[in-house]
Amino acid sequence: MKVLMKSVDMICFNSSEGVITPIKFRYREEGQEPRVIRIDRIIDKKEEKIAGNRMLVYTLLTTVDGIERIFEMKYEIQTFKWYLYKI
């Protein structure tokens, strides 16, 4: 997997219990139009702490151009930002 750590726009669902479920995200590769990727399935969710910064790490299965791909997304709890971490 290729490490990117790019900031993305995310649409997610927040339950009344505080559970965050990502639905789809938009990111832009250099020199290209923004792409919207719909999330088919959440494979794994875990929490990690890097230098005191808490993050939720999601392993996601998506279909891009007819090919199933696995993405890793990170949600920075303190700043409410989403990142495309690995592709």
SERO-4910 file (N, C-alpha, C, O; in steps of 0.05 Angstrom, whole numbers):
BEGIN
 pado doro    nc1    nc2    nc3   cac1   cac2   cac3    cc1    cc2    cc3    oc1    oc2    oc3
  Met    A     17    -24      0      0      0      0     18     25      0     39     25     12
  Lys    A      8     45    -14     23     71    -16     13     90      5    -11     94      8
  Val    A     31    102     20     24    121     41     21    149     29     40    159     16
  Leu    A     -2    162     33     -8    188     22    -11    210     44      2    231     42
  Met    A    -27    205     64    -35    224     85    -44    250     73    -34    272     80
  Lys    A    -65    248     55    -77    272     43   -103    278     56   -119    260     62
  Ser    A   -108    304     61   -133    313     72   -156    309     52   -152    315     28
  Val    A   -179    299     61   -201    294     43   -227    306     55   -228    311     79
  Asp    A   -247    309     38   -274    316     46   -289    290     51   -288    272     34
  Met    A   -303    287     73   -316    263     80   -345    268     87   -352    287    100
  Ile    A   -363    250     78   -390    249     87   -392    224    105   -386    202     96
  Cys    A   -401    229    129   -403    206    148   -429    208    164   -442    228    164
  Phe    A   -435    186    177   -459    184    193   -450    182    222   -432    166    229
  Asn    A   -461    198    240   -455    198    268   -480    188    283   -501    201    281
  Ser    A   -478    166    298   -501    156    312   -504    171    338   -487    187    346
  Ser    A   -527    167    352   -532    181    377   -513    171    399   -509    185    420
  Glu    A   -500    148    395   -480    138    414   -452    148    408   -434    143    424
  Gly    A   -449    163    387   -423    175    380   -406    158    361   -383    164    357
  Val    A   -418    137    349   -403    120    331   -403    134    303   -424    142    293
  Ile    A   -379    137    292   -375    150    266   -373    129    244   -356    110    246
  Thr    A   -390    131    223   -389    112    201   -385    128    175   -402    143    167
  Pro    A   -361    125    163   -356    140    137   -374    128    115   -377    104    113
  Ile    A   -384    146     98   -401    138     75   -387    141     49   -385    122     33
  Lys    A   -377    165     43   -362    170     18   -343    194     23   -347    210     41
  Phe    A   -322    195      6   -303    217      8   -295    227    -19   -298    214    -39
  Arg    A   -284    252    -19   -275    265    -43   -246    273    -39   -239    285    -19
  Tyr    A   -229    266    -59   -201    274    -58   -192    282    -85   -205    276   -106
  Arg    A   -170    297    -86   -160    307   -111   -131    298   -114   -114    303    -97
  Glu    A   -125    285   -137    -98    278   -144    -87    302   -159   -102    316   -173
  Glu    A    -61    306   -158    -48    329   -171    -54    329   -201    -50    308   -215
  Gly    A    -64    351   -211    -69    354   -240    -94    340   -250    -98    339   -274
  Gln    A   -111    330   -232   -135    317   -240   -160    329   -226   -157    344   -206
  Glu    A   -183    322   -237   -208    331   -225   -213    316   -198   -203    293   -195
  Pro    A   -228    328   -180   -234    313   -155   -250    288   -160   -267    287   -178
  Arg    A   -245    267   -145   -259    241   -148   -275    236   -123   -266    241   -100
  Val    A   -299    226   -126   -316    218   -104   -316    188   -103   -322    174   -122
  Ile    A   -308    177    -80   -306    148    -75   -327    140    -54   -326    150    -32
  Arg    A   -345    122    -62   -365    111    -43   -353     87    -28   -340     70    -41
  Ile    A   -357     86     -3   -346     65     14   -366     42     14   -389     45     22
  Asp    A   -357     18      6   -374     -5      5   -376    -20     32   -398    -29     40
  Arg    A   -353    -22     45   -353    -37     71   -330    -28     89   -309    -21     79
  Ile    A   -336    -28    115   -315    -22    134   -304    -49    143   -318    -65    155
  Ile    A   -278    -53    138   -265    -79    145   -256    -78    174   -260    -98    189
  Asp    A   -244    -56    183   -233    -54    210   -234    -26    220   -232     -7    204
  Lys    A   -236    -22    246   -235      4    258   -219      1    284   -224    -17    300
  Lys    A   -200     19    288   -184     19    313   -176     47    320   -178     65    303
  Glu    A   -167     51    344   -158     77    353   -128     75    358   -118     55    369
  Glu    A   -113     96    350    -84     97    355    -78    125    366    -93    144    362
  Lys    A    -55    126    379    -46    151    391    -17    156    381      1    141    387
  Ile    A    -13    178    365     13    185    355     21    212    367      7    232    362
  Ala    A     42    212    382     52    236    395     30    250    411     28    275    411
  Gly    A     13    234    425     -8    245    441    -33    253    426    -53    263    437
  Asn    A    -33    249    399    -55    257    382    -72    232    376    -63    214    363
  Arg    A    -97    231    386   -115    208    382   -126    208    354   -135    229    344
  Met    A   -126    185    341   -137    182    314   -153    156    312   -145    135    324
  Leu    A   -175    157    297   -189    132    290   -179    124    263   -177    140    245
  Val    A   -172     98    260   -161     87    235   -182     68    224   -189     48    237
  Tyr    A   -191     73    200   -211     56    186   -198     42    163   -184     55    147
  Thr    A   -201     16    160   -194      1    137   -219     -4    121   -238    -16    131
  Leu    A   -220      6     96   -245      6     81   -242     -8     54   -220     -8     42
  Leu    A   -263    -21     45   -264    -34     19   -282    -17      1   -304    -10      8
  Thr    A   -271    -10    -22   -286      7    -42   -282     -5    -69   -264    -21    -74
  Thr    A   -299      3    -88   -297     -4   -116   -290     21   -132   -306     39   -132
  Val    A   -267     21   -145   -258     43   -161   -254     33   -189   -237     15   -194
  Asp    A   -268     44   -209   -266     36   -237   -270      6   -240   -256     -6   -256
  Gly    A   -289     -6   -225   -295    -34   -227   -276    -52   -213   -279    -77   -216
  Ile    A   -257    -42   -199   -237    -58   -185   -240    -53   -154   -240    -30   -145
  Glu    A   -241    -75   -139   -243    -72   -110   -216    -64    -99   -195    -76   -106
  Arg    A   -215    -43    -82   -190    -33    -70   -194    -29    -41   -216    -25    -31
  Ile    A   -172    -31    -26   -172    -27      3   -159      0      8   -136      5     -1
  Phe    A   -172     17     23   -162     43     31   -159     43     62   -173     29     76
  Glu    A   -141     60     72   -139     65    100   -143     94    105   -128    111     94
  Met    A   -163    101    121   -170    129    127   -164    134    156   -167    116    173
  Lys    A   -156    159    163   -152    167    190   -170    191    196   -172    209    180
  Tyr    A   -182    190    220   -198    212    230   -184    224    255   -181    210    275
  Glu    A   -176    249    253   -162    262    275   -184    273    294   -198    292    287
  Ile    A   -186    262    317   -207    268    336   -206    297    345   -227    310    348
  Gln    A   -182    307    351   -180    334    362   -187    356    342   -199    376    350
  Thr    A   -180    352    317   -185    373    296   -209    367    278   -216    383    261
  Phe    A   -221    343    281   -244    334    265   -237    332    235   -254    337    218
  Lys    A   -212    325    228   -203    323    200   -201    294    192   -193    277    208
  Trp    A   -207    289    166   -204    263    154   -180    263    136   -175    283    122
  Tyr    A   -166    241    135   -142    238    118   -144    211    103   -151    190    115
  Leu    A   -137    211     77   -132    187     62   -103    179     68    -85    191     59
  Tyr    A   -100    158     84    -74    150     94    -59    131     75    -37    137     67
  Lys    A    -72    109     68    -60     90     50    -79     82     28   -103     81     32
  Ile    A    -68     77      5    -84     68    -18    -70     44    -31    -79     34    -51
***
